[in-house]
Amino acid sequence: MVSLDDYIDPLGEEGGDEGPDVAADFAALKAALKALADAIASTNLAVINGAQGDAAAATQRVQASVAALKRFHEAMQVLEAGTEDAAQVAEDD
């Protein structure tokens, strides 16, 4: 497994002591990717269940897909908030 820590400057681009929250970014990225994978899988299973005529199972899979997309959206908000924070720090300097 490759460690991305080698590619991230813990002190930020300017070398200041207010670096990005790398742990939170990794956690949010992991959550976003997992939620996106869950949404895709649930959608595919909903299509399969619908094709088999199992409307109840298809409905459950669609609901699971929507919930996964909500988790994806929440994780992306964390990532985007980190980007906005970094831009604000750059503007202040």
C-alpha positions as CSV (number, residue, x, y, z in Angstrom):
1,M,0.0,0.0,0.0
2,V,1.2,3.5,-0.8
3,S,1.3,6.1,1.9
4,L,0.0,9.5,0.7
5,D,1.6,11.2,3.6
6,D,4.9,11.4,1.6
7,Y,3.1,13.6,-0.9
8,I,1.5,16.1,1.5
9,D,3.4,18.9,3.1
10,P,2.3,18.9,6.8
11,L,3.2,22.6,7.1
12,G,1.3,23.8,4.2
13,E,2.6,25.4,1.0
14,E,4.0,28.4,2.8
15,G,5.8,26.5,5.5
16,G,3.7,28.0,8.2
17,D,2.6,26.1,11.3
18,E,-1.1,26.0,10.2
19,G,-1.1,23.1,7.8
20,P,-4.1,21.3,6.4
21,D,-5.9,18.8,8.6
22,V,-4.5,15.7,6.7
23,A,-6.3,13.2,8.9
24,A,-9.7,14.8,8.4
25,D,-9.1,15.1,4.7
26,F,-8.1,11.4,4.4
27,A,-11.1,10.3,6.5
28,A,-13.5,12.5,4.4
29,L,-11.9,11.2,1.2
30,K,-12.3,7.6,2.3
31,A,-15.9,8.2,3.4
32,A,-16.7,9.8,0.1
33,L,-15.2,7.0,-2.0
34,K,-16.9,4.3,0.1
35,A,-20.3,6.1,-0.1
36,L,-19.9,6.5,-3.8
37,A,-19.1,2.8,-4.2
38,D,-22.1,1.9,-2.0
39,A,-24.4,4.2,-4.1
40,I,-23.3,2.6,-7.4
41,A,-23.6,-1.0,-6.0
42,S,-27.1,-0.2,-4.6
43,T,-28.2,1.3,-7.8
44,N,-27.0,-1.7,-9.8
45,L,-28.8,-4.1,-7.4
46,A,-32.0,-2.0,-7.7
47,V,-31.9,-2.4,-11.4
48,I,-31.4,-6.1,-11.1
49,N,-34.2,-6.5,-8.6
50,G,-36.5,-4.4,-10.7
51,A,-35.7,-6.5,-13.8
52,Q,-36.5,-9.6,-11.7
53,G,-39.9,-8.1,-10.8
54,D,-39.1,-7.8,-7.1
55,A,-40.4,-4.3,-6.4
56,A,-39.9,-4.4,-2.7
57,A,-36.2,-5.2,-3.0
58,A,-35.7,-2.7,-5.7
59,T,-37.3,0.0,-3.5
60,Q,-35.0,-0.9,-0.6
61,R,-31.9,-0.7,-2.9
62,V,-33.0,2.7,-4.2
63,Q,-33.4,4.0,-0.6
64,A,-29.9,2.6,0.2
65,S,-28.5,4.4,-2.9
66,V,-30.1,7.7,-1.9
67,A,-28.7,7.3,1.7
68,A,-25.2,6.6,0.3
69,L,-25.4,9.6,-2.0
70,K,-26.3,11.8,1.1
71,R,-23.2,10.4,2.9
72,F,-21.1,11.2,-0.2
73,H,-22.5,14.7,-0.3
74,E,-21.6,15.2,3.4
75,A,-18.1,13.9,2.9
76,M,-17.6,16.2,0.0
77,Q,-18.7,19.1,2.0
78,V,-15.9,18.3,4.5
79,L,-13.4,18.2,1.7
80,E,-14.7,21.4,0.1
81,A,-14.6,23.2,3.5
82,G,-10.9,22.3,3.8
83,T,-10.3,23.8,0.4
84,E,-12.1,27.0,1.4
85,D,-10.1,27.2,4.6
86,A,-6.9,26.9,2.7
87,A,-8.0,29.6,0.3
88,Q,-8.9,31.9,3.2
89,V,-5.5,31.4,4.8
90,A,-3.8,32.1,1.5
91,E,-5.8,35.4,1.1
92,D,-4.9,36.4,4.7
93,D,-1.2,36.1,3.9
